[in-house]
Amino acid sequence: MTRLVTLTAERIASELERLRAADAADRHWQRRLWWLGVRCVAWYLGGIGLVACALRTTNLPLARVLFGLGLYVAGLGPLITLLVFYFREHR
């Protein structure tokens, strides 16, 4: 039986080094995306917390402000975080 492909030790070492570098870059991206998700969830929970405070207060003007602010924070906080991340990565 003849050998169709013969790889040199240098070629194998260079391919392994390339794969290690690609794996490190993938882990970096996974870490960055995980923290992006954490920040988005924090914004959302902060907004829900403000809505909860609005529902618990007896001061009507303060409740209206807290409720509106909670809706804005829960809706726009994650969106703005995602947009900032996108524009920072694609400049």
C-alpha positions in Angstrom: 0.0 0.0 0.0 1.3 3.5 -0.9 1.1 6.5 1.2 -1.0 9.2 -0.5 -0.2 12.1 2.0 2.9 12.5 3.9 3.0 15.4 6.4 6.2 16.7 7.8 6.7 17.4 11.5 7.0 21.1 10.8 3.7 21.1 8.9 2.0 19.3 11.8 3.5 21.7 14.3 2.4 24.7 12.3 -1.2 23.4 11.9 -1.4 22.7 15.7 -0.2 26.2 16.5 -2.7 27.7 14.1 -5.5 25.7 15.7 -4.4 26.8 19.2 -4.5 30.4 18.1 -8.0 30.0 16.6 -9.2 28.3 19.8 -7.8 31.1 21.9 -9.6 33.7 19.7 -12.9 31.7 20.0 -12.6 31.6 23.8 -12.0 35.4 23.8 -15.2 35.9 21.8 -17.2 33.6 24.0 -16.1 35.5 27.0 -17.0 38.8 25.5 -20.4 37.6 24.4 -21.1 36.1 27.8 -20.4 39.5 29.5 -22.5 41.2 26.9 -25.4 39.0 27.8 -24.8 39.6 31.5 -24.9 43.4 31.0 -28.1 43.1 29.0 -29.8 41.0 31.7 -28.6 43.5 34.3 -30.3 46.4 32.4 -33.5 44.4 32.1 -33.6 43.4 35.7 -32.8 46.9 36.8 -35.8 48.2 34.8 -38.1 45.5 36.2 -36.8 46.5 39.7 -37.8 50.1 39.0 -41.3 48.9 37.9 -41.5 46.9 41.1 -40.6 49.9 43.2 -43.3 51.9 41.3 -45.9 49.3 42.2 -44.9 49.3 45.9 -44.9 53.1 46.5 -47.9 55.1 47.7 -46.7 58.4 46.2 -48.5 58.6 42.9 -46.2 61.1 41.1 -43.2 59.2 42.1 -44.8 55.9 41.1 -45.5 57.3 37.6 -41.9 58.4 37.2 -40.5 55.1 38.4 -42.9 53.1 36.2 -42.0 55.0 33.1 -38.3 55.0 33.9 -38.5 51.3 34.5 -40.1 50.6 31.2 -37.4 52.7 29.4 -34.5 51.1 31.2 -35.9 47.6 30.7 -36.5 48.2 27.0 -33.7 50.5 25.9 -30.9 49.5 28.2 -30.2 46.1 26.5 -30.8 47.6 23.1 -28.3 50.4 23.6 -25.8 48.0 25.1 -26.1 45.8 22.0 -25.7 48.7 19.6 -22.7 50.1 21.5 -21.1 46.6 21.4 -21.8 46.2 17.7 -20.4 49.6 16.7 -17.3 49.1 18.8 -16.6 45.8 17.2 -17.2 47.0 13.6 -15.3 50.2 13.4 
